[in-house]
Amino acid sequence: MTDPFYGEEREAMEHARDQVVTAIEAIRAENQRADANLVEHLLSRIKSEDSALEKCRRRGLPETRESALHTLTDAIGVRAVCPFLSDVYKLCDGLQQRFETVTVKDYIRQAKPNGYRSLHLILRVDGYYVEVQLRTISMDNWAALEHQLRYKKTVHGNRELLNRELKRCAEELASTDISMQTIKDMIEE
């Protein structure tokens, strides 16, 4: 059955996504140790028609498959959640060695104003953009909870206080990531 939105492109998109997932699994296997796993969990998706059209609308783009595939860079998405900061960068390096890298946005070293942290890669795979988000467990925890609390919701009450508290939580979790990395490095010396 042909996808009503992506049409015949769907199969090729899935193949591009699967290549990135397979590469992450290979990098994980190359770095496997008895006591550690480079990737805690891995998710992937093809953006739904509704989500793709809504994003085109928000960006003032034509609401077409072509815009979704060739202007937006996240029609295909992969997220890898890693235990430690060093794992995120090791995985990033491995992906950049295997695929054409269009952009790298390091929101770990330079967090977004709301406190969001993650490393985003836009890769080009078989002519398609694939957005890869690499995070630690702490970053993923914060992003999931922040999304649950705020996404598509009208915020009642003191918005400024809410923003400060969410950012404070993000900073505390970032500090925990650094501490856990330090402990890991001390153990491995």
C-alpha positions in Angstrom: 0.0 0.0 0.0 1.3 3.4 -0.9 1.6 6.1 1.8 -1.1 8.8 1.0 1.3 11.7 1.8 4.8 10.5 1.1 3.7 8.2 -1.7 6.4 6.1 -3.3 9.0 8.0 -1.3 8.0 6.3 2.0 10.0 3.1 1.3 13.1 5.1 0.5 12.6 7.2 3.6 12.4 4.1 5.8 15.5 2.8 4.2 17.4 6.1 4.9 16.1 5.9 8.5 17.1 2.3 8.9 20.6 3.0 7.6 21.1 5.6 10.4 19.7 3.2 13.0 21.9 0.4 11.7 25.0 2.7 11.9 24.1 3.6 15.5 23.8 -0.1 16.4 27.2 -0.7 14.7 28.8 2.1 16.7 27.2 0.8 19.8 28.6 -2.7 19.1 32.1 -1.3 18.3 32.2 0.4 21.7 30.5 -2.4 23.7 32.0 -3.3 27.0 30.8 -5.9 29.5 29.8 -3.1 32.0 28.6 -0.4 29.7 26.4 0.4 26.8 26.9 3.4 24.6 23.2 3.8 23.8 20.6 3.4 26.5 17.7 3.4 24.0 17.0 4.4 20.4 13.8 5.7 18.8 13.0 6.6 15.2 10.1 7.8 13.2 8.8 9.2 9.9 7.0 12.5 10.6 3.2 12.1 10.2 1.4 14.0 7.4 -0.4 16.2 10.0 2.8 17.1 11.8 4.7 17.8 8.5 1.9 20.0 7.1 1.5 21.9 10.5 5.3 22.6 10.5 5.2 23.8 6.9 2.3 26.1 7.9 4.2 27.5 10.9 7.2 28.2 8.7 5.2 29.8 5.9 6.1 27.0 3.5 3.9 25.5 0.9 2.0 22.6 2.5 3.3 19.9 0.2 5.2 16.7 0.3 8.1 18.4 -1.5 8.3 21.0 1.3 8.2 18.3 4.0 10.9 16.3 2.3 13.2 18.9 0.8 12.9 22.0 2.9 12.1 20.7 6.4 15.0 18.7 7.8 13.2 16.4 10.2 10.7 14.4 8.1 12.9 11.5 9.2 14.0 11.5 12.8 16.2 9.3 15.0 16.9 9.9 18.7 19.6 8.0 20.7 19.8 8.4 24.4 23.2 7.7 26.0 24.2 7.2 29.6 27.1 9.7 29.5 28.2 13.0 27.8 31.2 11.3 26.3 28.9 8.7 24.7 27.0 11.4 23.0 30.1 12.8 21.4 31.5 9.4 20.5 28.2 8.6 18.8 28.2 11.9 17.0 31.8 11.3 15.7 30.9 7.9 14.5 27.8 9.1 12.6 29.8 12.0 11.0 32.4 9.5 9.7 29.6 7.4 8.1 27.2 10.0 6.6 27.3 13.5 5.0 26.7 16.0 7.7 24.6 19.0 6.8 24.6 20.8 10.1 25.5 20.2 13.8 23.7 22.1 16.5 25.3 21.5 19.9 22.7 22.5 22.5 24.8 20.7 25.1 27.6 23.2 25.0 25.2 26.1 24.3 21.8 25.3 25.8 18.7 26.9 24.4 17.3 29.8 26.5 14.7 27.5 28.1 17.4 25.1 29.3 16.9 22.4 26.5 20.1 20.4 25.9 20.8 17.9 23.1 23.1 17.5 20.2 21.3 17.7 16.8 22.8 16.4 13.6 21.2 16.9 10.2 22.5 14.1 8.0 22.0 13.6 4.3 21.2 9.9 3.5 20.3 8.8 0.0 19.1 12.3 -0.8 16.9 12.7 2.3 17.5 14.7 5.4 17.6 12.8 8.6 17.6 14.6 11.9 19.4 12.8 14.7 19.0 13.9 18.3 21.7 12.7 20.7 21.0 13.1 24.4 22.0 11.8 27.8 19.4 10.1 30.0 19.1 13.3 32.1 18.5 15.5 29.0 15.9 13.1 27.7 14.2 13.1 31.1 14.0 16.9 31.2 12.8 17.1 27.5 10.1 14.5 28.1 8.8 16.2 31.2 9.0 19.7 29.8 7.1 18.5 26.7 4.4 16.9 28.9 4.0 20.0 31.0 4.0 22.6 28.2 3.4 21.2 24.7 0.3 22.8 23.1 -1.0 24.0 26.5 -2.0 27.4 27.6 0.1 28.3 30.6 -1.9 29.8 33.5 -0.2 31.7 36.3 3.2 33.1 36.4 4.8 32.2 33.1 8.1 33.8 34.0 8.4 31.8 37.2 7.5 28.6 35.3 10.2 29.3 32.7 12.8 30.0 35.5 11.9 26.8 37.3 12.1 24.6 34.2 15.5 26.2 33.3 16.7 25.6 36.9 15.8 21.9 36.6 17.6 21.7 33.3 20.7 23.2 34.9 20.6 20.8 37.8 20.4 17.9 35.5 23.2 19.2 33.4 25.3 19.4 36.5 24.4 15.8 37.3 25.6 14.8 33.8 28.9 16.4 34.5 29.3 14.8 37.9 28.4 11.4 36.5 30.9 11.8 33.7 33.6 12.8 36.2 32.8 9.7 38.3 32.9 7.5 35.3 36.3 9.0 34.2 37.7 8.4 37.7 36.6 4.8 37.7 38.1 4.2 34.3 41.5 5.7 35.2 
